[in-house]
Amino acid sequence: MAELHHHHNFSLCFCDFVRLLWSLVVPCLVLSLLLTLFLFLLLLGLRAWLQGRRRAQASGPAVAFFHPYCNAGGGGERVLWCALRALMHRYPDVSFVVYTGDQGVTSAQILERARQRFDVKLPRPVTFVFLHRRALVEASSYPHFTLLGQSAGSMVLGWEALMAFVPDVCVDSMGYAFTLPIFRYLGGCQVASYVHYPTVSTDMLSVVRERNPRFNNVDSISNSVMLSAVKVLYYCVFAILYGLAGSCSHVILVNSTWTLGHILALWRCPARTAVVYPPCNVKAFLDAPLGHRDDEGDKDWEELGCEEDAGRDGKWRSIVSVAQFRPEKNHPLQIRAFRKLLTRRPEDSSLRLVLIGGCRDREDEERVVSLQQLCQDLGVEDRVHFKLNLPFKDLMRELVDATIGLHTMWNEHFGIGVVECMAAGTVVLAHKSGGPKLDIVVPYEGMRTGFLADSEDDYAAAMDTILTLTPEQRAQIRRNARRSVMRFSDQEFQASFLAACDSLMSPLER
């Protein structure tokens, strides 16, 4: 009897518990459905309102590029201007807009900088929409959970852009994937994306899992098992959200084989994804003579205005780096490797390191100051030269007169600077990863086109090897490299870009 009584009480308690759950679940379900319906109707209303604004703004079709740093002067900006130039020539009846967060500059100044820095001139005017909340996408605004903060900030910036102008087609040319659903579902736009670098990648997860210190994995996290586990979970969740946002793109363009692998794994849209190598102004470099002062002794360099800088032995031999002054470019590795090279060649007074790059903001400028301090600490300040925001003509002079082209970014998505160095006839030494390893510094017709390294010692040893080569050996590597880079020309980019975007652009001609 006791067992029966106990079973009866348990049944009553279980029934009461089920009734309690039911009384809570049903209202929650109803509330959730009502909230979902409200949000759906709100989104439909916003979309209809924005489409009404679009019809009131212009009569002709319009294409917008979302590029908050269009005046930065990096490789991504060259993609922007070359893409605009290609589309303007192909679609004369379409108007073009650039969403930018650059303040304190005029439209004319932006276009003039593009002409000077990249030798790109647009065939007709472009409209600039100046955004005021660019600070929301800057890493410095988010000391913690930077990826999440920047992505949320990009959505706010995307909404600001839509409020200013609603295009027919929007191209995200900077990698802000979380703006894609904003433009597609609220703005009713066709959307495309040109991905230079995945915001999160399996390589980043590996760095955290293996607790390797990097610029984006500080010692306080890499030294802690618990914090590393939390960061891995954070990256995994973010990767899912990133993939969902990216999959909203109707057309997905990536700049390299390395980027393609990561985007296919994250966005899972193989039918809509294509590799379009970024445009490199190789023709301007290829038109220059191949002779170098320390090789063939060709005197034709005077045509480019190149002057011999005198060192203590009568001339300099330059090791040149072309990269924006951002942390991932790893300029400290270049300086330390150069210092080790000097210890290997103590009698060689002709060597100098030239760091060429763009500074986007005060943070980049402060980074240059810290690099200059590192040079002083290592005692190489008289051998290291910083040249910021060089016009294209001056950049060309530096490259064609250099002996070695240096690149040190781990998992560089592509490497326009590497291609420019190869086209200019320098012997390239790049990082053994990413685009340089998979797409650029690869054998051409079975012949060497450059060198790869991945540590200070490796870089110092490789530079020493290059300098030890005979002039004929260096000249052969340069010729191989120059012949191999035609696949990265402006013309190749234009043809590939227009073919990939045809499905979005053709309806605008009707």
C-alpha positions as CSV (number, residue, x, y, z in Angstrom):
1,M,0.0,0.0,0.0
2,A,2.8,2.4,0.8
3,E,4.4,1.9,-2.6
4,L,1.0,2.5,-4.3
5,H,0.5,5.7,-2.2
6,H,4.0,6.9,-3.2
7,H,3.4,6.2,-6.9
8,H,0.1,8.1,-6.7
9,N,1.8,11.1,-5.1
10,F,4.5,11.0,-7.8
11,S,1.9,10.9,-10.5
12,L,0.1,14.0,-9.0
13,C,3.4,15.9,-8.7
14,F,4.4,15.0,-12.3
15,C,1.0,16.1,-13.6
16,D,1.2,19.4,-11.7
17,F,4.7,20.0,-13.2
18,V,3.4,19.3,-16.7
19,R,0.5,21.7,-16.2
20,L,2.9,24.4,-14.9
21,L,5.1,24.0,-17.9
22,W,2.2,24.1,-20.3
23,S,0.9,27.3,-18.6
24,L,4.2,28.9,-19.2
25,V,5.0,27.5,-22.7
26,V,1.7,28.4,-24.4
27,P,1.9,32.1,-23.5
28,C,5.6,32.2,-24.5
29,L,4.8,30.6,-27.8
30,V,2.0,33.0,-28.5
31,L,4.1,35.9,-27.5
32,S,7.0,34.7,-29.7
33,L,4.7,34.3,-32.7
34,L,3.2,37.7,-32.2
35,L,6.7,39.2,-31.9
36,T,7.9,37.4,-35.0
37,L,4.9,38.6,-36.9
38,F,5.5,42.2,-35.7
39,L,9.1,42.1,-36.7
40,F,8.3,40.6,-40.1
41,L,5.7,43.3,-40.8
42,L,8.2,46.0,-39.6
43,L,10.8,44.7,-42.0
44,L,8.3,44.7,-44.8
45,G,7.3,48.2,-44.0
46,L,10.9,49.4,-43.8
47,R,11.7,47.7,-47.1
48,A,8.7,49.3,-48.8
49,W,9.6,52.7,-47.3
50,L,13.2,52.4,-48.5
51,Q,12.1,51.3,-52.0
52,G,9.9,54.4,-52.1
53,R,12.9,56.6,-51.3
54,R,14.9,54.9,-54.0
55,R,12.2,55.7,-56.6
56,A,12.1,59.3,-55.4
57,Q,15.9,59.7,-55.5
58,A,16.8,58.9,-59.1
59,S,15.2,57.7,-62.3
60,G,18.1,55.7,-63.6
61,P,19.8,52.5,-62.3
62,A,22.5,52.9,-59.6
63,V,25.3,50.8,-58.3
64,A,26.9,51.5,-54.9
65,F,30.1,50.3,-53.4
66,F,30.3,50.0,-49.6
67,H,33.9,51.0,-48.9
68,P,34.3,53.1,-45.7
69,Y,38.1,53.5,-46.2
70,C,38.1,54.4,-49.9
71,N,40.9,57.0,-49.4
72,A,43.2,54.6,-47.5
73,G,45.6,53.9,-50.4
74,G,45.9,50.1,-49.9
75,G,45.4,47.1,-52.3
76,G,41.7,46.9,-51.4
77,E,41.2,50.5,-52.6
78,R,42.9,49.7,-55.9
79,V,40.3,46.9,-56.4
80,L,37.6,49.5,-55.8
81,W,38.8,52.0,-58.3
82,C,39.6,49.4,-61.0
83,A,36.2,47.8,-60.5
84,L,34.5,51.2,-60.9
85,R,36.5,52.0,-64.0
86,A,35.6,48.6,-65.6
87,L,31.8,49.0,-64.8
88,M,31.7,52.6,-66.0
89,H,33.2,51.6,-69.4
90,R,30.8,48.6,-69.7
91,Y,27.6,50.3,-68.4
92,P,27.5,53.9,-69.6
93,D,23.8,54.4,-68.5
94,V,24.4,53.3,-64.9
95,S,25.3,55.8,-62.2
96,F,27.8,54.9,-59.4
97,V,28.0,55.7,-55.7
98,V,30.7,55.1,-53.1
99,Y,29.8,55.0,-49.4
100,T,32.8,56.2,-47.6
101,G,33.6,57.2,-44.0
102,D,36.5,59.5,-44.9
103,Q,36.0,63.0,-43.4
104,G,37.9,66.2,-44.1
105,V,38.5,65.4,-47.8
106,T,36.5,66.3,-50.9
107,S,35.4,64.1,-53.7
108,A,38.0,65.7,-56.0
109,Q,40.8,65.0,-53.5
110,I,39.8,61.3,-53.2
111,L,39.8,60.9,-56.9
112,E,43.1,62.7,-57.3
113,R,44.7,60.4,-54.6
114,A,43.5,57.4,-56.5
115,R,45.1,58.7,-59.7
116,Q,48.4,59.5,-57.9
117,R,48.6,56.4,-55.8
118,F,47.2,53.8,-58.3
119,D,47.5,55.4,-61.7
120,V,43.7,54.9,-62.0
121,K,41.5,57.6,-63.5
122,L,37.7,57.1,-63.8
123,P,36.1,57.9,-67.1
124,R,33.2,59.8,-65.6
125,P,32.1,61.2,-62.2
126,V,31.2,59.1,-59.2
127,T,29.0,60.2,-56.3
128,F,30.3,60.0,-52.8
129,V,28.1,59.5,-49.8
130,F,30.0,60.5,-46.7
131,L,29.2,58.4,-43.6
132,H,29.6,59.9,-40.1
133,R,29.8,56.7,-38.0
134,R,32.9,55.0,-39.3
135,A,34.3,54.8,-35.8
136,L,31.9,52.0,-35.2
137,V,33.9,49.7,-37.5
138,E,37.3,50.6,-36.1
139,A,39.1,48.0,-34.0
140,S,40.2,50.6,-31.5
141,S,36.6,51.1,-30.5
142,Y,36.3,47.6,-29.1
143,P,39.1,46.5,-26.7
144,H,37.3,43.2,-26.2
145,F,35.1,41.1,-28.5
146,T,36.5,43.1,-31.4
147,L,35.1,41.0,-34.2
148,L,31.6,41.1,-32.8
149,G,31.8,44.8,-32.1
150,Q,33.0,45.7,-35.6
151,S,30.4,43.5,-37.2
152,A,27.6,45.1,-35.2
153,G,29.0,48.5,-36.0
154,S,29.1,47.7,-39.7
155,M,25.4,47.0,-39.6
156,V,24.7,50.4,-38.1
157,L,27.0,52.0,-40.7
158,G,25.2,50.0,-43.5
159,W,21.9,51.3,-42.2
160,E,23.3,54.9,-42.3
161,A,24.3,54.3,-45.9
162,L,20.9,53.0,-46.9
163,M,19.2,56.0,-45.2
164,A,21.4,58.3,-47.4
165,F,20.9,56.4,-50.7
166,V,19.2,53.2,-51.8
167,P,20.9,51.6,-54.8
168,D,19.7,48.9,-57.2
169,V,23.0,46.9,-56.7
170,C,25.3,47.1,-53.7
171,V,28.8,45.8,-53.7
172,D,30.6,45.3,-50.4
173,S,34.3,45.7,-51.4
174,M,35.8,45.8,-48.0
175,G,34.6,42.6,-46.3
176,Y,31.8,43.8,-44.1
177,A,29.7,40.7,-44.6
178,F,27.1,41.7,-41.9
179,T,26.0,44.6,-44.1
180,L,24.8,42.2,-46.8
181,P,21.5,41.2,-45.2
182,I,20.9,44.9,-44.4
183,F,21.2,45.9,-48.1
184,R,19.4,42.7,-49.4
185,Y,16.4,42.4,-47.1
186,L,15.8,45.9,-46.0
187,G,17.1,47.8,-49.1
188,G,15.8,45.2,-51.6
189,C,19.1,45.4,-53.4
190,Q,21.0,42.8,-55.4
191,V,24.2,42.4,-53.4
192,A,27.7,41.3,-54.3
193,S,30.8,41.0,-52.2
194,Y,34.5,41.1,-53.0
195,V,36.3,39.3,-50.1
196,H,39.9,40.1,-49.5
197,Y,40.2,38.3,-46.2
198,P,37.7,36.2,-44.2
199,T,36.8,38.0,-41.0
200,V,37.2,34.7,-39.1
201,S,39.0,31.6,-40.4
202,T,39.9,28.1,-39.4
203,D,43.5,29.3,-39.2
204,M,42.5,31.8,-36.5
205,L,40.8,29.0,-34.6
206,S,43.9,26.9,-34.9
207,V,46.0,29.7,-33.4
208,V,43.7,30.0,-30.4
209,R,43.4,26.2,-29.9
210,E,47.1,25.8,-30.0
211,R,47.5,28.8,-27.8
212,N,50.0,30.6,-30.1
213,P,50.6,34.3,-29.3
214,R,49.8,36.6,-32.3
215,F,48.8,40.2,-32.7
216,N,45.1,39.1,-32.4
217,N,45.8,36.5,-29.7
218,V,47.5,38.3,-26.8
219,D,49.6,36.6,-24.2
220,S,47.0,36.9,-21.4
221,I,44.7,34.6,-23.5
222,S,47.3,32.3,-25.1
223,N,48.7,31.6,-21.6
224,S,45.3,30.6,-20.2
225,V,43.6,27.3,-20.9
226,M,40.2,28.6,-19.8
227,L,40.3,31.9,-21.7
228,S,41.5,30.1,-24.8
229,A,38.6,27.7,-24.6
230,V,36.2,30.6,-24.2
231,K,37.7,32.4,-27.2
232,V,37.5,29.2,-29.3
233,L,33.8,29.0,-28.5
234,Y,33.4,32.7,-29.3
235,Y,35.1,32.2,-32.7
236,C,32.9,29.2,-33.5
237,V,29.7,31.1,-32.8
238,F,30.9,34.1,-34.7
239,A,31.9,31.9,-37.6
240,I,28.3,30.5,-37.9
241,L,26.8,34.1,-37.9
242,Y,29.5,35.2,-40.4
243,G,28.6,32.3,-42.7
244,L,24.8,33.1,-42.5
245,A,25.5,36.8,-43.3
246,G,27.9,36.0,-46.1
247,S,25.5,33.6,-47.7
248,C,23.1,36.5,-48.4
249,S,25.4,37.6,-51.2
250,H,24.1,36.9,-54.8
251,V,27.6,37.0,-56.2
252,I,30.7,36.2,-54.2
253,L,34.2,37.1,-55.5
254,V,37.4,36.2,-53.7
255,N,40.9,37.4,-54.4
256,S,42.9,34.2,-54.0
257,T,42.9,30.4,-53.7
258,W,43.5,30.7,-50.0
259,T,40.5,33.0,-49.5
260,L,38.4,30.7,-51.7
261,G,39.0,27.7,-49.4
262,H,37.9,29.6,-46.3
263,I,34.9,31.3,-47.8
264,L,33.6,28.0,-49.3
265,A,33.9,26.4,-45.8
266,L,32.2,29.3,-44.1
267,W,29.6,30.7,-46.6
268,R,28.9,27.4,-48.4
269,C,27.9,28.9,-51.7
270,P,30.1,27.3,-54.3
271,A,27.8,28.0,-57.2
272,R,27.9,31.7,-56.5
273,T,31.6,32.0,-55.7
274,A,34.5,32.7,-58.1
275,V,38.2,33.7,-57.8
276,V,38.9,37.1,-59.3
277,Y,42.6,38.1,-58.7
278,P,42.9,41.7,-57.7
279,P,44.2,44.2,-60.3
280,C,47.9,44.9,-60.1
281,N,49.4,47.6,-62.3
282,V,51.9,45.2,-63.7
283,K,52.1,46.9,-67.1
284,A,53.6,50.1,-65.8
285,F,56.4,48.0,-64.2
286,L,56.8,45.6,-67.1
287,D,57.3,48.5,-69.4
288,A,60.4,49.4,-67.4
289,P,63.7,47.8,-68.3
290,L,64.9,44.8,-66.3
291,G,68.5,45.9,-65.8
292,H,69.6,46.5,-62.3
293,R,72.6,48.4,-61.1
294,D,74.1,45.4,-59.3
295,D,73.2,43.0,-62.1
296,E,73.4,43.8,-65.8
297,G,74.5,47.4,-65.3
298,D,71.8,48.7,-67.6
299,K,71.7,52.5,-67.8
300,D,68.1,52.7,-68.9
301,W,66.9,53.4,-65.3
302,E,67.4,57.1,-65.9
303,E,64.2,57.0,-68.0
304,L,62.3,56.5,-64.7
305,G,64.2,59.2,-62.8
306,C,66.0,56.7,-60.6
307,E,69.0,58.1,-58.9
308,E,71.7,56.2,-57.1
309,D,71.7,56.8,-53.4
310,A,75.3,56.9,-52.2
311,G,76.3,54.8,-49.3
312,R,79.8,54.6,-47.8
313,D,80.9,52.3,-50.6
314,G,79.4,54.5,-53.3
315,K,75.8,53.0,-53.7
316,W,72.9,51.5,-51.8
317,R,71.3,48.1,-52.3
318,S,67.7,48.4,-51.2
319,I,65.5,45.8,-49.6
320,V,62.0,47.2,-50.0
321,S,58.7,46.4,-48.3
322,V,55.3,47.6,-49.6
323,A,52.5,47.2,-47.1
324,Q,50.1,49.3,-45.1
325,F,51.2,50.0,-41.6
326,R,48.8,47.6,-39.9
327,P,49.7,45.1,-37.2
328,E,49.1,42.0,-39.4
329,K,51.7,43.1,-41.9
330,N,54.3,42.3,-39.2
331,H,56.9,45.1,-39.9
332,P,58.8,44.3,-36.7
333,L,59.7,40.9,-38.2
334,Q,61.2,42.8,-41.2
335,I,63.3,45.0,-39.0
336,R,64.5,42.2,-36.8
337,A,65.3,40.0,-39.8
338,F,67.2,42.9,-41.4
339,R,69.2,43.3,-38.2
340,K,70.2,39.7,-38.3
341,L,71.1,40.0,-42.0
342,L,73.5,42.8,-41.0
343,T,75.2,40.6,-38.4
344,R,75.7,38.0,-41.2
345,R,77.3,40.6,-43.5
346,P,79.1,43.0,-41.2
347,E,81.4,44.3,-44.0
348,D,78.5,45.2,-46.3
349,S,77.7,48.9,-45.8
350,S,75.5,49.2,-48.9
351,L,72.3,47.6,-47.5
352,R,69.2,49.5,-46.5
353,L,65.7,48.6,-45.7
354,V,62.9,50.8,-47.1
355,L,59.4,50.5,-45.6
356,I,56.8,51.9,-47.9
357,G,53.2,51.9,-46.9
358,G,49.9,53.8,-46.3
359,C,48.7,55.2,-43.0
360,R,45.0,55.2,-42.6
361,D,44.6,57.0,-39.3
362,R,46.4,58.1,-36.1
363,E,46.7,54.5,-34.9
364,D,48.7,53.6,-38.0
365,E,50.9,56.7,-37.5
366,E,51.5,55.7,-33.9
367,R,52.5,52.3,-35.2
368,V,55.1,53.9,-37.5
369,V,56.6,55.8,-34.5
370,S,56.9,52.5,-32.5
371,L,58.6,50.9,-35.5
372,Q,61.1,53.8,-35.6
373,Q,61.7,53.3,-31.9
374,L,62.4,49.6,-32.6
375,C,65.0,50.6,-35.2
376,Q,66.7,52.8,-32.7
377,D,66.6,50.0,-30.1
378,L,68.3,47.6,-32.6
379,G,70.8,50.2,-33.7
380,V,69.7,50.2,-37.4
381,E,67.9,53.6,-37.6
382,D,70.4,54.9,-40.1
383,R,69.8,51.9,-42.4
384,V,65.9,51.8,-42.2
385,H,63.9,54.4,-44.2
386,F,60.2,55.0,-43.8
387,K,58.3,56.4,-46.9
388,L,54.6,56.9,-46.2
389,N,51.7,57.4,-48.7
390,L,53.9,57.5,-51.7
391,P,52.4,58.5,-55.1
392,F,52.6,55.7,-57.7
393,K,55.4,57.3,-59.6
394,D,57.6,57.4,-56.5
395,L,56.6,53.9,-55.5
396,M,57.7,52.7,-58.9
397,R,61.0,54.4,-58.6
398,E,61.7,52.6,-55.3
399,L,60.7,49.2,-56.6
400,V,62.5,49.2,-59.9
401,D,65.7,50.3,-58.1
402,A,65.5,47.6,-55.3
403,T,67.3,44.4,-55.0
404,I,64.9,42.5,-52.8
405,G,61.1,42.8,-52.3
406,L,60.2,41.9,-48.8
407,H,56.8,40.6,-47.4
408,T,56.1,39.2,-44.0
409,M,52.4,38.9,-43.3
410,W,51.3,35.5,-42.1
411,N,48.4,34.2,-44.3
412,E,48.3,37.2,-46.5
413,H,45.0,36.9,-48.4
414,F,46.7,37.8,-51.7
415,G,49.6,40.2,-51.8
416,I,49.4,43.0,-54.4
417,G,52.7,44.4,-53.1
418,V,54.4,41.1,-53.8
419,V,53.1,41.1,-57.4
420,E,54.3,44.7,-57.9
421,C,57.7,43.8,-56.6
422,M,57.9,40.9,-59.0
423,A,56.8,43.0,-61.9
424,A,59.3,45.7,-61.1
425,G,62.1,43.1,-61.3
426,T,63.0,42.7,-57.6
427,V,63.8,39.3,-56.2
428,V,60.8,38.6,-53.9
429,L,61.0,37.1,-50.4
430,A,57.5,36.5,-49.1
431,H,55.9,34.7,-46.2
432,K,55.4,31.0,-46.7
433,S,51.6,31.0,-46.4
434,G,48.4,32.4,-47.9
435,G,48.3,34.0,-51.3
436,P,52.0,34.3,-51.9
437,K,52.6,30.6,-51.3
438,L,49.5,29.3,-53.2
439,D,49.1,31.8,-56.1
440,I,52.0,34.2,-56.6
441,V,55.5,33.0,-55.7
442,V,55.0,29.7,-57.5
443,P,57.2,28.1,-60.2
444,Y,56.7,29.5,-63.7
445,E,57.4,26.8,-66.4
446,G,59.2,24.9,-63.7
447,M,61.5,27.9,-62.9
448,R,61.9,29.7,-59.6
449,T,60.1,33.1,-59.3
450,G,61.1,34.1,-55.7
451,F,61.8,32.9,-52.2
452,L,59.6,32.1,-49.2
453,A,60.3,32.2,-45.4
454,D,58.4,32.1,-42.1
455,S,60.8,33.2,-39.3
456,E,63.4,35.8,-38.5
457,D,66.2,33.4,-39.0
458,D,64.7,32.1,-42.3
459,Y,64.2,35.6,-43.6
460,A,67.8,36.6,-42.7
461,A,69.2,33.5,-44.3
462,A,67.1,33.9,-47.5
463,M,68.1,37.5,-47.9
464,D,71.7,36.5,-47.5
465,T,71.3,33.8,-50.1
466,I,69.7,36.3,-52.6
467,L,72.6,38.7,-52.1
468,T,75.1,35.9,-52.6
469,L,73.6,34.8,-56.0
470,T,75.5,35.8,-59.1
471,P,74.0,38.7,-61.2
472,E,73.0,36.2,-63.8
473,Q,71.1,34.0,-61.3
474,R,69.2,37.0,-59.9
475,A,68.4,38.2,-63.4
476,Q,67.0,34.8,-64.4
477,I,64.7,34.8,-61.3
478,R,63.5,38.3,-62.1
479,R,62.7,37.4,-65.7
480,N,60.7,34.3,-64.6
481,A,58.8,36.4,-62.0
482,R,58.0,39.1,-64.5
483,R,56.6,36.7,-67.1
484,S,54.4,35.0,-64.4
485,V,52.6,38.1,-63.2
486,M,50.6,38.9,-66.4
487,R,47.7,36.9,-64.9
488,F,47.4,39.6,-62.3
489,S,47.1,42.5,-64.7
490,D,44.4,45.2,-64.8
491,Q,43.1,43.7,-68.1
492,E,42.7,40.2,-66.6
493,F,40.9,41.6,-63.5
494,Q,38.5,43.7,-65.7
495,A,37.5,40.7,-67.8
496,S,37.0,38.4,-64.8
497,F,35.2,41.0,-62.8
498,L,32.7,41.9,-65.5
499,A,32.0,38.3,-66.3
500,A,31.3,37.5,-62.6
501,C,29.0,40.5,-62.2
502,D,27.1,40.1,-65.4
503,S,24.1,38.4,-63.8
504,L,23.7,41.4,-61.5
505,M,24.4,44.2,-64.0
506,S,22.6,43.0,-67.1
507,P,19.0,43.6,-65.7
508,L,20.0,47.2,-65.2
509,E,20.3,47.8,-68.9
510,R,16.7,46.9,-69.7
